[in-house]
Amino acid sequence: MEIREGSVKINRKEMKEMKRMDHQQLEDKLTEAYARGHYLAARKWQKAVEETLEQTKGIGPGRKELFLERLKMKIQESQNPSA
């Protein structure tokens, strides 16, 4: 299974495997694909934010580090929501 921007690509072999799966196996496979896509998206946004901070005048290394630390905390909170 290949995750590209905005879509998931499944080849014929994977499709045949998915047809043979029971409900729980399919749920597990889709959950794994979702988690992988979420992780890749979070990394992409974090990199974009870091690059933007680098290019913004008036933001020193201390503020940049504080901002990035808070961003990492927010990302972790969104990945592990408390019930």
Secondary structure, 3 states (H helix, E strand, C coil): CEEECCEEECCHHHHHHHHHCCHHHHHHHHHHHHHHHHHHHHHHHHHHHHHHHHHCCCCCHHHHHHHHHHHHHHHHHHHCCCC
